[in-house]
Amino acid sequence: MTRTLTGLYDSYADAEATVHDLEAVDISHDDISLLASNAGERYSLSEGEGNEAGPGAGTGATLGAVLGGGAGLLAGLGMLAIPGIRPIVSAGWLVATAAGAAGGAVVGGAGGGLIGAMIGNGVPEEHAHVYAEAVRRGGTLVTVRVENGFAATVEAILQKHRSVDPDARGRAYRETGWSRFDENAPAYTEEELGRQRRLHTPTIL
């Protein structure tokens, strides 16, 4: 039986290290997904740079190389926009599933699709909203599909690189009046994301 396990990270570097560790124990990149906020175009590339196969394919491949994913899942990182989060970098099955849930309109309406994709694959609804909100606030999400017999190994890897407790983070969000992810909410600016990073991870740049 397949389970869905998720790790939330305030640092992209921690998420990247997690993906590398998962692939090192032979978790297929087809079963791993990564989503990260790209507000402020932190990972932007000039149009056409390394891009001979069209904007989507070429830019995605080059972006993966720039972010340190020379092979495996991270080599396929690309950019898209999700309502409420706006620009993200992503790779893997979760966004593809979200696109299907949203009727194929990834750029135009995958916010609800993202929540639905997580819930449909076994992520508790409360956690799904926290995860989406955390990405909106600058976090990075790693989601893994794994057989039960290998779940303990994957859970240990997901927790190895300073993963965030979704229950604790949800409580922190609710203390400020937040209740659930809203795809119609305005995206955070880079300045606002900087404040969020300093709030939750004061020792991480």
C-alpha positions in Angstrom: 0.0 0.0 0.0 1.3 3.5 -0.9 1.4 6.4 1.6 2.0 10.1 1.1 4.6 11.6 3.4 5.4 15.3 3.5 8.2 17.5 4.7 8.0 21.3 5.1 11.1 23.4 5.2 11.8 27.1 5.8 15.1 26.8 3.9 15.2 25.7 0.2 18.7 24.2 0.9 17.2 21.9 3.5 14.5 20.7 1.1 17.1 20.2 -1.6 19.3 18.1 0.7 16.2 16.1 1.6 15.5 15.3 -2.1 19.1 14.2 -2.6 18.9 11.9 0.4 15.6 10.4 -0.8 17.1 9.7 -4.2 20.2 8.2 -2.6 18.1 5.5 -1.1 16.6 4.8 -4.5 13.3 6.6 -4.1 12.3 7.3 -7.7 12.1 10.9 -8.7 8.7 10.0 -10.1 7.5 9.6 -6.5 8.9 12.8 -5.2 7.6 16.3 -5.6 9.0 19.7 -4.6 7.2 23.1 -4.5 9.0 26.4 -3.4 7.9 30.0 -3.5 9.6 32.1 -6.2 8.3 35.5 -5.0 10.7 38.2 -6.0 12.1 35.9 -8.8 14.7 34.6 -6.4 15.5 31.8 -8.9 14.9 33.8 -12.1 16.7 33.3 -15.4 16.8 35.5 -18.4 14.4 34.4 -21.2 16.1 32.1 -23.6 19.1 31.2 -21.4 19.9 27.7 -22.2 16.5 27.5 -23.9 16.4 25.9 -27.3 13.2 23.8 -26.7 10.7 26.6 -25.9 10.1 28.6 -22.8 8.7 25.8 -20.6 11.1 23.0 -21.3 14.4 24.8 -21.7 13.9 27.2 -18.8 12.8 24.4 -16.5 15.8 22.3 -17.3 18.2 25.2 -16.9 16.6 26.3 -13.7 17.1 22.9 -12.2 20.8 23.0 -13.0 21.1 26.5 -11.5 19.5 25.4 -8.3 21.9 22.5 -7.9 19.8 19.7 -9.3 22.0 18.4 -12.0 20.2 15.1 -12.2 17.1 13.4 -10.9 14.0 15.3 -9.7 15.7 18.7 -9.3 17.0 18.8 -12.9 13.3 19.2 -14.0 12.4 22.2 -11.9 10.3 24.7 -13.7 8.3 27.9 -13.0 4.6 28.4 -12.8 2.0 30.5 -10.9 -0.6 29.3 -8.4 -3.4 31.6 -7.2 -2.6 32.8 -3.7 1.0 31.8 -4.0 1.8 33.2 -7.4 5.3 32.3 -8.7 6.7 28.9 -7.6 9.4 26.6 -8.7 8.3 23.0 -8.8 8.9 19.5 -10.0 7.3 16.1 -9.6 3.9 14.5 -9.4 2.0 16.7 -7.0 1.7 19.7 -9.4 0.8 17.4 -12.2 -1.9 15.9 -10.0 -3.1 19.4 -9.0 -3.3 20.4 -12.6 -5.6 17.4 -13.2 -7.7 18.3 -10.2 -8.1 21.9 -11.6 -9.1 20.6 -15.0 -5.7 21.1 -16.5 -5.5 24.9 -15.8 -2.3 24.9 -13.8 -1.4 28.5 -14.2 -5.0 29.8 -14.0 -6.5 27.9 -11.2 -4.5 25.2 -9.4 -4.7 26.7 -5.9 -7.8 24.6 -5.1 -6.3 21.8 -7.1 -3.2 21.9 -5.0 -5.2 21.5 -1.8 -7.4 18.8 -3.4 -4.4 16.9 -4.7 -2.8 16.7 -1.2 -6.1 15.7 0.4 -6.8 13.2 -2.3 -3.4 11.6 -1.7 -3.8 11.2 2.0 -2.6 14.5 3.5 -4.9 15.6 6.3 -6.9 18.6 5.3 -5.7 20.8 8.1 -2.1 20.0 7.2 -2.8 20.6 3.5 -3.9 24.2 4.2 -0.8 24.8 6.4 1.5 23.4 3.8 0.0 25.6 1.0 0.2 28.7 3.3 3.7 27.9 4.2 4.8 27.8 0.6 2.9 31.1 0.1 5.0 32.5 2.9 8.3 31.4 1.4 8.6 27.7 2.5 9.4 24.6 0.5 7.4 21.5 0.4 8.7 18.0 -0.3 6.1 15.3 -0.9 6.8 11.6 -1.3 4.7 8.6 -2.4 6.1 5.5 -0.7 5.2 1.9 0.0 4.4 1.2 3.7 7.5 -1.0 4.1 9.8 1.9 3.3 7.8 4.6 5.1 10.0 4.7 8.3 13.1 5.3 6.2 11.5 8.1 4.3 10.1 9.7 7.4 13.5 9.7 9.0 15.0 11.4 5.9 12.2 14.0 5.8 12.9 14.9 9.4 16.7 15.0 9.1 17.1 18.5 7.6 15.2 20.8 10.0 11.6 19.9 8.9 8.8 22.1 10.2 6.1 20.6 12.5 2.8 21.4 10.6 0.8 21.4 13.8 3.1 23.9 15.5 3.3 26.1 12.4 -0.5 26.0 12.0 -0.9 27.2 15.6 1.5 30.0 15.0 -0.4 31.1 11.9 -3.8 30.9 13.7 -2.5 33.2 16.5 -2.2 35.9 13.8 -5.8 35.4 12.7 -5.2 33.0 9.8 -7.6 30.1 9.4 -7.0 28.4 6.1 -5.2 28.8 2.8 -7.0 31.3 0.5 -6.1 31.3 -3.1 -7.6 34.7 -3.5 -5.3 36.3 -0.9 -2.6 38.6 -2.3 0.8 37.0 -2.8 3.5 38.0 -0.4 6.1 40.5 -1.5 9.8 39.6 -1.2 10.0 42.1 1.7 7.1 40.3 3.5 8.7 36.9 2.8 11.9 38.2 4.4 10.0 39.0 7.5 8.4 35.6 7.6 11.8 33.9 7.2 13.3 35.9 10.0 10.2 35.2 12.2 10.4 31.4 11.9 14.0 30.8 11.1 16.2 33.6 12.6 19.4 31.7 12.1 18.7 30.7 8.4 19.4 33.2 5.6 
